[in-house]
Amino acid sequence: MSTKEKVLEEVSIEELLNNNNEIILYNDDVNTFDHVIDTLMRVCDHEALQAEQCALLVHYKGKCGVKSGSMKELEPICSALLDAGLSAEIE
């Protein structure tokens, strides 16, 4: 393996371990806007306006990225969203 390939491999691993992951929240026909907004504020530390904008994007576009970070950071947040009855996954 050349030095250049080694550096690229290290960068790729570094990117995977850092903030290239995102929680995607999906639209559903069950949860109210208020529940989604309250949950985003509580679980993702969103400000009210940010949570409202995410809820609107989810409603009209079908999905929205609501939090980015490392996999280790996002897993408990995504679990809390799921526990609240929302549809979410980490990409």
N, C-alpha and C positions, 0 to 999 in steps of 0.2 A: 504494500500500500504506500503510495507516495505521500509526501508531507501535505500536499494540497488536499488529497482525499481524506487524510486523517483530520485535518482542520475542519473540512466540510462535515465529516461525520460527527465531530465533537460539537459543532454548532447545531446540527440537527438534533442531537440528544439534548443539548442545552435548551433548545426551543421547546422540545416536548416536556421538559421538566418545569419550564417557566410559565408564562402567561398566555400561551397560545390556545388555551381551551376556553370554551364559552358555554354558559347555560342557555339553552334555547327554550323559551316558554311557548307552548302551543295553544291555540284556540280550542275551546270546548263549548258545549251547549249547556253546561251545568253551573259554572261559577258566575257570580255577579261581578260587575265592575268593582264594586266596593270591596268585595272579598279579595279579588286579585290585587287591587291597589294596596289594601291593608297588609296583605301577605308580602308583597314586594318591599314595602316600607319596613316591615318587621324583620324579614328574613335576609333581604339583600341590602339593607341599609339605604334604600332609595329615599330621596326627598319626595314629597307629595307630587310635585309636578312631573318628576322623572317617572314615578310609578304610574301616574295617569297616562303619560305619553306611551309608555310600554304597553299598558292595557289596551289603549286605542290601536296601536300597531298590531298587537296580537289579534284583536277583533277584526280589523279590516284587512290585514295581510296574511293572517293565519299563523304567524309566528313572529318572535322577536328575541334577539339576544339580550339577556337581562343582567348578565354578570360575566366577567372574564377573569381569568387567573390561572393558577396552577391546579392540576387535577386534585391534589391534596386539599387545597383550599375550597374547591368547588363541590366536592362530593358531599360534605355535610349540608351545604346550602341547598343543593339539588334535592337531597333526601328530605329536607324540611319543606321544600315546595311540594314535593310529592305527598308528604304526610298531610299537608294542608288541602289536598285534593286537586292540585293543579297538575297539568301535564307538562313535564319538562324532561330534558335530557342534556347531557354534556357532549359537546362536539369538539 
